[in-house]
């Protein structure tokens, strides 16, 4: 299994806004149901490939999107990413 990132949000509105911003910047994202072992706050998250995570972090830093947390999924391991 490849390494990928799961970006979580406070609510669905913020998740959909992040998807729109990513699409505008031509960043490949996939909307997925938030795994319940991660959080129960928002039902949807964005799945990001390793080559696109830095672009998402830049959107967060520029305050274009509001991210709750970013998780790294590598095989069976899931860890919170520290930015």
Residue pairs with C-beta under 8 A, 6 or more apart in sequence:
1 73
1 74
1 75
2 49
2 50
3 50
3 72
3 73
3 74
4 47
4 48
4 49
4 50
4 72
4 73
5 47
5 48
5 49
5 50
5 53
5 56
5 70
5 71
5 72
5 73
5 81
6 32
6 34
6 35
6 38
6 45
6 46
6 47
6 48
6 70
6 71
6 73
6 78
7 18
7 45
7 46
7 47
7 48
7 56
7 67
7 69
7 70
7 71
8 34
8 38
8 39
8 41
8 42
8 45
8 67
8 68
8 69
8 70
8 71
9 15
9 18
9 41
9 42
9 44
9 45
9 66
9 67
9 68
10 41
10 42
10 66
10 68
11 41
11 42
12 42
12 43
12 44
14 42
14 65
14 66
14 67
14 68
15 31
15 42
15 44
15 45
15 46
16 44
17 65
17 66
18 29
18 46
18 56
18 59
18 65
18 66
18 67
19 29
19 31
19 46
21 59
21 64
21 65
22 28
22 29
22 46
22 55
22 56
22 59
22 65
23 29
25 55
25 59
27 48
27 52
27 55
27 56
27 59
28 48
28 49
28 52
29 46
29 47
29 48
29 52
29 56
30 46
30 47
31 44
31 45
31 46
31 47
32 44
32 45
32 46
32 47
33 43
33 44
33 45
34 40
34 41
34 42
34 43
34 44
34 45
35 45
37 78
38 45
38 69
38 71
38 78
39 68
39 69
41 68
42 68
46 56
48 56
53 70
56 65
56 67
56 70
57 70
57 83
59 65
60 66
60 67
60 83
69 80
69 81
70 80
70 81
70 83
71 78
71 79
71 80
71 81
72 78
72 79
72 80
72 81
